[in-house]
């Protein structure tokens, strides 16, 4: 019976075992290098390397192709958003692409228009809101105006002055429709000059004269006319030339109401507040300054409110409290 002698401990083992039963040393026959096998292995290694390189090239080409497709698609989206006037959305989208020559011009314009557009869109609800949020929306509109004033030079240089001017005009219109007058808007912006030197960036605080000039030029003749119409729509009836006199126990409030709208108004009710020297309220009174006869467009109607007041009246205040409107002057 054939046996295998362990080269390590000399133990005699049966020929079928692969490891020494005493010390565990391997009893496998040593491999003999075969020149032919070595050549085959070298060839396989070279083929494996070439295969990996080929796969790497294919993957790289695919990745570059995908990146180019995504880039081209994103650039088209940026151009579409820009043409739609969605400048802030276009600016956000442009942040994810490589700026190439075919989009550099638009990107330069978006640097000017982006944030002004954002604040305009964030303030649009001011026109339709009556609660505490109205001031928040209006604040965004004032910030949009600050951006328009601050970036007007860059807008001219990059060729987007008309686009920036549209944002400015739209912000002004919404503020006017929200109840802010031309004076209110200008005073608010000039207050910013005094309290925040970065408000009109990139115009610096040292360039205050230019900021003042831009604020004074906000309202063109067309916009002034539009502002007057908006104000007339918001406040169609106004008290003019009101005065207060006292005779004995009675105090008289006299004046006139003018209709600045194109509508007819009936049953115009006014409310009077009478105060003493400390501006403490003594009494209030309501009366109809205009009755069923109505007040027509551009008409001026005189009124008098007589009230018996206990106390020494020093101050008074009168306001329009309520009225009924007819659709227009053609109703007869």
Secondary structure, 3 states (H helix, E strand, C coil): CCEEECCCCCCEEECCCCECCCCCCECCCCCCCCHHHHHHHHHHHHHHHHHHHHHHHHHHHHHHHHHHHHHHHHHHHHHHHHHCCCHHHHHHHHCCCCCCHHHHHHHHHHHHHHHHHHHHHHCHHHHCCCCCHHHHHHHHHHHHHHHHHHCHHHHHHHCCHHHHHHHHHHHHHHHHHCCCCHHHHHHHHHHHHHHCCCCCCCCCHHHHHHHHHHHHCCCCHHHHHHHHHHHHHHCCEEEEEEEEEEECCEEEEEEEEEECCCCEEEEEEEEEEEECCCCCEEEEEEEEEECCCCECCCCEEEEEEEEECCCCCCEEEEEEEEEEEECCHHHC
